[in-house]
Amino acid sequence: MPNIKSAIKRVKTTEKKAVANKITKSAIRTSVKKAKAAVESSAPDAAAVVSQAVISIDKAAAKGYMHKNTAARKKSRMAKAVNKLK
């Protein structure tokens, strides 16, 4: 543990941000996982589930949780999978 007051504050804020990042990234992964499962099972509401996943990916990319190219790649692959169902 650091002795300097500002360093102690940085440790605390870093821990808080790490927890928040973990929660957000987990939610993103969950939505992507649900979308993949819906597409694989050819669910009737697959397009709606994928659109929700795309929204969460867009928000993640905008807030810096995910790189914009990674977000674009994931969205493209999901759209391709949904279009294959039709």
Secondary structure as GFF3:
##gff-version 3
##sequence-region A 1 86
A	DSSP	alpha_helix	5	40	.	.	.	ID=ss1
A	DSSP	alpha_helix	46	63	.	.	.	ID=ss2
A	DSSP	alpha_helix	68	85	.	.	.	ID=ss3
###
